[in-house]
Each structure stands twice: as C-alpha cells, then as structure tokens.
Amino acid sequence: AYNAANDTIAGTTTTDSNGTYGFTLMPGSYYLIFDTPAGYARTLADQGADATDSDASTAAGRTANVTLTSGGSNVTIDAGFYQPASISDFVWNDIDADGQQDVGETGLDGMTVTLYRPGFGADGIAGNADDALAVTSTTTSSGGAYSFTGLRPGTYQVNFGSLAGYSRTLADQEADASDSDANVFTGQTGNIVLAPGAANTTTDAGYYQPASIGDFVWNDLDADGQQDVGEPGLNGVNVTLYRPGFGADGIAGNADDSLAVSSTTSSGGGAYNFTSLRPGSYQIEFGTYAGFVRTLLDQGADASDSDANVATGLTGTVSLAAGATN
C-alpha cells in the first residue's frame, strides 16, 4: 500500500493460501501495487462489478486511489492473474504436396503469420471496435519457426500468409502433429482453444512450389509424328488434364479420383498450358478435331514428337517434381 499524497510505502503484506490480504491504515488516500507471481500475468482491469473485478492495471499492477475515512473499510480492491498460453510450430516446404511433413522437408523462413482472437481482438475485451483485428503478427525464421507467447486463455485462429513462388498444400491430412492446418485458399486455421498455461505446438502450414505442363497441338502435314519446320499449330482442340488416383482435389480415395483436374482449348497457334499444379503424376488427353486424325506416337525426339495415343488421345504418365515445367 502506498500513500497517494507522497508515494511512500504505507505497508506491505503477502496473500495467504486463499489469496486474501489486508492492511490496517490511517484515514487518507492510498493506492495498491500487486506484484506478479511467477508463471502468471495480470488479467484485465475494471471489467464488470467492482466487487468482483480486478483493480490492478495490467501494465504496472497499480490500482486507482482509494480514500479511507475514520473507521471505514474497503473490501473491493483485488487483482486477478492468469497463466499465459502459447501457440507455436513451423511452416515447411511440402515437396511432394501431400499435406504431411516428411523426412527431409525443410522449413520456410520469411512467411508472415498473424494471430486473431475472434470476437475479442488485441485488447481481449469483447464488444470493442478491434474485435476482428489481429492480436499480433510475426515472421517465420530459423528454419520456418514461429511463436506467439503470453496469450490469454481463449479461442484463437492463425493466418498463414502467402510466399512468392509457393502455394498452400492440402490441409488436415492424417496426424495433426505433422499435417498442415491452413486453409488452402485463405491460409486461416480453424479455432484453437487455449486453456490457462497451455502450449499448442501443432498449428503449422505446408507450402509447395507449383509445377506446369504445356506445349502445343500441330498439323503434322507429312504424318511422320515429328514437328517439322513449317507445320502450323491447330487451335480449338480440347486438352484435358488428369491426375489418376487423386483427381482435382489432390486427395487419394475420394469420389473424384478419376475425374479431370482441368481442361483447356489450344489457341494462339495451337498452344495449351496447365499451371499451378501439385507435384505428382499426370496424364493428358488430346481430344478429336474435325477433319483430322491423330498422328503417329513417340516417333523420334520427345521434344518434337507426338505423345498422344492414336486411338484414345491419352498420353503416358507425366511425373512432375515441385516447381518443374514440362
């Protein structure tokens, strides 16, 4: 307890096993400073009824001035403390884009990671203007690591930003300790509920380098299966991309495993292109074209031959590594 008039100490005490304390003081004006016990942080001040709220400021533990009259007593000056929680893990390069952290897949530095507490915001008070704003943000470093510490118990969400040359991998594939928790489109995780003193170390995100497949469809004037000088491209041919056993969503075992990933039409002189692809094995189907038939398959150099099966229009399997361009 301090004398408000001159900031001198009027008394010091320690709380008992029930957390109670007391001072016997002369009439006058006083304020209290509550020390912080090890492993705890000060809670929000002045929330709700004075008899049950915390009166110690979160920054210094100081209360407002309290005036005592002769014979009077004040039994409403108290302080609340909580055990801070934390969220931490890392962002990694998911080389095979399977949504799981495999041996040899390294962390990615320089990723912005932002923490939200929906409905409470940075000040931890519901109903304020900052309820939808970020609590704090950080950047991955030292091998893709990030950490948010000193958090109030409650419900949080983490947003993993974008990184040049990378796309987010599949979310929620198998074990939570080693999967990616970031939504593929938004980078946002689901709700993370933190109990007092809890440490969540399983909230992470995987990214991969997209690959691409492209080339062109041409008029093989001499039908020799090789692209010769002067043989022009053919516009308007349907080209369809498949990823056998995975389908468009990239997840094995789903109903769409045999369906097309994407399709396009040759244009600009017979060109086609599929971009932003996950690493893996693909097949391409070249459709029919009025007045034409498919030329010979696999004649000579691969860079200039035809890869489409004469009868079906399907290519063999095309394996794409992360970041590769076929």
N, C-alpha and C positions, 0 to 999 in steps of 0.2 A: 504494500500500500504506500502511496506517495501523497504528500501534502501538495494540493494543486496550487497553492499560493507561491511556493518556493521550490517545488520539485525535489524536496528532501524526503528520504525514506521515513515513513511513519511506522512501519512494521513489516516483518517478513515471516511467512509461515509455509508449511508444506501440507498438501492434501493427505487425508488419511486413506485407508484401504477402500473406502466408499467414494472417494473423490471429494469429500467435503472439506471446507476450510472455514476459518473465522478470524476476525480482528475485533478487538475492543479499543475504540478510538475516542478521542475528544471530539466535541462538536466542531464542524468545519467542512471544508471541501476537499475531496480526495479522488484519486483515480488508482486503478489497479493495473499491474502488468503481470500477465500469466506467462511463465516460461513454457517452452515446448518440450514435452517428454521425448526421449529417444525413440525413433521409429514412427513418430506421429507428425501431423501437420495441423494447423489451426483451421477450423471449419468456418463457414460463412457467418458473418455477424449480423445481428438485428433482423432475423427472419422470423416474423410472426410475433406471438405474445411475448412480452418482456420476461415473464416468469419462467418461460421455457426456452428462450432463445440463447444464443451465445453473444456475449457483450464484448469479447476481446477482438480487436481488429486483426485481420488475417496477416497483415504485414508485420506489426510490432507486438501484438498481444496486449495492447493498451485499451482500456475502457474509456468511456466518456467520464467527465467529472461527476461525482456523486456528493451531494450535500447532506450532512448528518446534523440533525438538531439534538438538543439535550434529551437524552432518554430514548431517542429514535433508533430504528434499526432498518437495514435494507438487506433483504434475503433474496434478491433477484439478480445479483451480479455474478455471472458464471461464465464458463468457457467450455467450448466443445472442441474435441480433437478427433482426427480420423487417421487410419493407416493408409498412406498413399499406395496406389496401384500402378501398374505399368503395362505397356504394350510394346513388344519389340520382336524383330525377326530379320528377314533379309529379302532382297529382290535378286532373282537369279536369271541366268541365260538358259532357257529351256531348249537346248539344242535340238532335241527331237520333237518338241512341241506336243508332248504327251500329258502335260499338266502335272508331272511329278518330278521332284528333284532327284536326279540320278547322279551316281558317282561320276565325278569329273566335270559336272556342270557348275560353272563358276558364278560368283556374284556380279552384279552390275552397279557401278557407282554412278552418281550424278542424277539419280531419279528423285523427283520431288514427291514426298509422302506427306499427306495432310490428314490431320485428326479432327473429327467432328463429334459433338455430343448433341444429337438431335433433340430439340426442344429445350435446351439449356444454354448452348453456346459457350463462349470462353469464360464468362463470369460464373457459370454454374447455377444461375438463377433463372427459373422458368418464367416465361411471360415477358421477357425483355426483348428489345429490338434486335439483339445479336443472337437470338436463339438458333438461327440457321447458319450462322457464320462459323468459320473454322476456330477450333480451340488453339491449335498451333500447327506448324509445319516444320519439316526437316528435309534433309537430302541424304540419300544413301552414300556411304563411304566405307573405306577399309574392307572392301570385298562385298559390297552390297548391303551392309548392315544399316539399320535404323533403330531408333528407340524413342519412346515417349514415356517419361517418368513423372513422379509426383502427381499422379492423377487422382481425382476424387472418385470414389466408388460410383458406379452408374453404368449406363449403356452408351457405347461409342460406335463409331464407324470410321474406317480408314479408307482414304482415297489414294490410289497409286496413279501417278501421272503418266504422261507419255515420254518416250525416249526415242530420239531420232534413229531411224533405221530398224526399229523393232515394233512388234505387235504383241498384244497380250495373249498369253496362252490360255488353254482350257481351264475353267475353274472347277473346283470341288471334285477332283478325280482321285478316288481312293483315300488313303490315310491323311487326316487333317494336318498332321505334323509335317508332311512333306508335299502337300498339294499347293495349288495356287488358289487364293481366296478372293482375288479381284475379278469383278465382272468384266467379261471380255470387251464390252462396249464402253462402259462408264469408268472402269477402274475402281468402283466402290465395293467395299465388302458388305456383308450382312451385319447385323447387330452383334456387338461384342459386349457381354455383360461382365463387368469387373466388380468382384467382391472386395471389401477392405483388405488391403495388403496383397491382393492377387497379382501375379505376374503372368500375362498372356504372352507366350513365346511361339505361337503357331500361326500368326497372321502374316502371310507373305504373298509374294506375287511373282509369277514367271513370265518371261518375255522371250520371243524368238525372232530371228531375222527372216522375214518373208522371202519366199522364192517365186520364180515365174517361169512360165512356158509360153513360147511364141515362135512363129515363123510365118510361112505363107503357103497358099494353095495356088498351083500354077497349071497352065495349059501345056501339057507335055506333047508338043507338036509331033515329035517322031516316036512317041510312045515307048521310049527306051528306059523309062524310070529314073532318068537323071535330068536335073535342071540345066539346060543348055543356054548359051547366050542367045538372047532374043526371044525366049519363051516367056510370055507375059503371065502375070498373076490373074486369078479368077476371083472376082468379087461376088458376094452373095451366097457363098457356101456356108452351111451351118456347121459349126465346130463345137463339140460338146466335151466337157471335161468330167472324168470320173475319178473317184478315189476308192477302189474296191475294198470292201470291208470296213469303211469308215464313213462314206457319204459326205454330205455337205457340212454336217456339224463337227466332223473330225473325231467322233466318238464311236468306237467299235461296239457292235452288239445292239445298235439301235435299229429301228424300223427303216431308216433311210439309207442303210449301208450300201445298197445297190443303186441308189438314185444319183442323178447328176449333181456335181458340185456347182457347175456353172455352164453357161453356153454363150456363144457369140456368133457373129457372122463375119466372114472375111470381107475386107474393104480396103480402100486406099492402095489398090494394086495387089489384092489377094492376101493382105496381112491379117493376122489374128494375134491375140495376146491374152494370157491369163496371168494376173498379178496377185500379190498379197497372199500367196499360197503357204500353207503349213508345210514344213519338211515332211517327206513321205513318198509313197509310190502312187503314181497316177497312170491313167490311160486316157487317150484322146480318140474321139470318134469324129471322122470327117463324113458329113452327110452326102447325099446324092446331088447331082447337078444336071438340070435338064439338057439333054443332047450330048452328054459326056458319060464316059465310064472311067473307073479308077485305073491308073497305070500300074506297071509292074512294081513290086515291092522289093526293097532292100537291094537295089542294083548299084554297086559301087560305093563311093564315099558317103558316109552317113550325113554329112553336112549338106549334100546336094541330091540325095536320093528321095524316094517316096517311102513314108513309114506306115501308110495306111493299108490294111489288109484289103486285097482286091474285092473280096466278097462282102465283108462286113464294114469296112471303113475304120475298124479299130486298130490302134497301134498296140505294140507290146507295152510292157510296164516301163514307165519312165520314173527313175528314182531321183528325187530332189533333196539335196542337202540344204541346211539352213543358209539362206542368202544366195542360193545358186540361181543361175539363169540358164535354162535350156532353150 
